[in-house]
Amino acid sequence: MYLGKREILNLAEYEERRKKCIEYKPDATVTAFSELEDIINKSQLAKQYFGKSQSWFSQRLNGCTVLKKSMAFKEEEYRKLAEAFRDIAKRLIAHADEIDAAKFE
């Protein structure tokens, strides 16, 4: 289910293609970042959750070849990325709740 803000001309067709894209972890990861439309700062995510650089993160996200070796996330790193998303979501919800609870002058 697409949760982004872009206008999709043929939503049914998009959803059909999307189902295929999220079957495998590398494609599901790229789809997530594509649909988040730069809301998540990859540089800070790499630094705070992986202790790595943005280039390290991007190489794995995009499946780049470096020194004749294909870069990809390991299974453990995919789990860590999913947990990072859950942590960010939890933090956003907590801040949204604080905003809702705050007085309006």
C-alpha positions as CSV (number, residue, x, y, z in Angstrom):
1,M,0.0,0.0,0.0
2,Y,1.5,3.3,-1.1
3,L,1.6,5.9,1.7
4,G,3.6,8.6,-0.1
5,K,2.4,12.0,-1.1
6,R,3.0,11.8,-4.9
7,E,0.0,11.6,-7.1
8,I,0.0,8.2,-8.8
9,L,-1.9,8.3,-12.1
10,N,-2.8,4.6,-12.1
11,L,-2.8,3.4,-8.5
12,A,-3.9,-0.1,-9.3
13,E,-1.1,-0.7,-11.7
14,Y,1.4,0.9,-9.3
15,E,0.2,-1.4,-6.5
16,E,0.6,-4.4,-8.7
17,R,4.2,-3.5,-9.6
18,R,4.9,-2.6,-5.9
19,K,3.8,-6.1,-4.7
20,K,6.5,-7.6,-6.8
21,C,9.1,-5.0,-5.6
22,I,8.6,-5.8,-2.0
23,E,9.0,-9.5,-2.2
24,Y,12.8,-9.4,-1.7
25,K,14.7,-7.4,0.9
26,P,16.9,-5.3,-1.4
27,D,13.9,-4.2,-3.5
28,A,11.7,-3.7,-0.5
29,T,14.4,-1.4,1.0
30,V,14.8,0.7,-2.2
31,T,11.0,0.9,-2.4
32,A,10.8,2.2,1.2
33,F,13.3,4.9,0.6
34,S,11.8,5.9,-2.7
35,E,8.3,6.2,-1.1
36,L,9.6,8.1,1.9
37,E,10.8,10.7,-0.6
38,D,13.9,12.0,1.3
39,I,12.1,12.2,4.6
40,I,14.7,10.0,6.1
41,N,18.2,11.4,6.2
42,K,20.3,8.5,5.0
43,S,23.6,10.1,6.2
44,Q,22.3,10.4,9.8
45,L,20.6,7.0,9.7
46,A,23.9,5.4,8.6
47,K,25.8,7.3,11.3
48,Q,23.4,6.9,14.2
49,Y,22.1,3.3,13.7
50,F,25.0,1.6,11.9
51,G,28.0,3.7,12.9
52,K,28.9,4.0,9.3
53,S,29.2,6.6,6.6
54,Q,26.5,7.7,4.1
55,S,28.6,6.2,1.3
56,W,28.8,2.8,3.0
57,F,25.0,2.9,3.4
58,S,24.3,4.1,-0.2
59,Q,26.6,1.4,-1.7
60,R,24.6,-1.3,0.0
61,L,21.2,0.3,-0.6
62,N,22.0,0.6,-4.4
63,G,24.0,-2.6,-4.7
64,C,27.1,-0.9,-6.0
65,T,30.2,-2.8,-7.1
66,V,33.3,-1.7,-5.2
67,L,36.7,-3.2,-6.1
68,K,35.0,-5.9,-8.1
69,K,32.8,-6.8,-5.2
70,S,29.1,-6.3,-5.0
71,M,28.0,-4.4,-2.0
72,A,24.8,-5.5,-0.2
73,F,23.3,-5.5,3.2
74,K,23.7,-8.6,5.3
75,E,20.6,-10.2,6.8
76,E,21.6,-8.7,10.2
77,E,21.8,-5.3,8.7
78,Y,18.4,-5.6,7.1
79,R,17.0,-6.4,10.6
80,K,18.9,-3.4,12.0
81,L,17.5,-1.1,9.3
82,A,13.9,-2.4,10.1
83,E,14.5,-1.7,13.8
84,A,15.8,1.8,13.0
85,F,12.6,2.5,11.1
86,R,10.6,1.3,14.0
87,D,12.6,3.4,16.4
88,I,12.2,6.5,14.2
89,A,8.4,5.8,14.0
90,K,8.1,5.5,17.7
91,R,10.0,8.7,18.3
92,L,7.8,10.5,15.7
93,I,4.6,9.3,17.4
94,A,5.9,10.4,20.8
95,H,6.6,13.9,19.4
96,A,3.2,14.0,17.7
97,D,1.5,13.1,21.0
98,E,3.4,15.9,22.8
99,I,2.3,18.4,20.2
100,D,-1.3,17.2,20.5
101,A,-1.1,17.4,24.3
102,A,0.5,20.9,24.4
103,K,-1.6,24.0,25.0
104,F,-2.5,26.3,22.2
105,E,-1.7,29.6,23.9
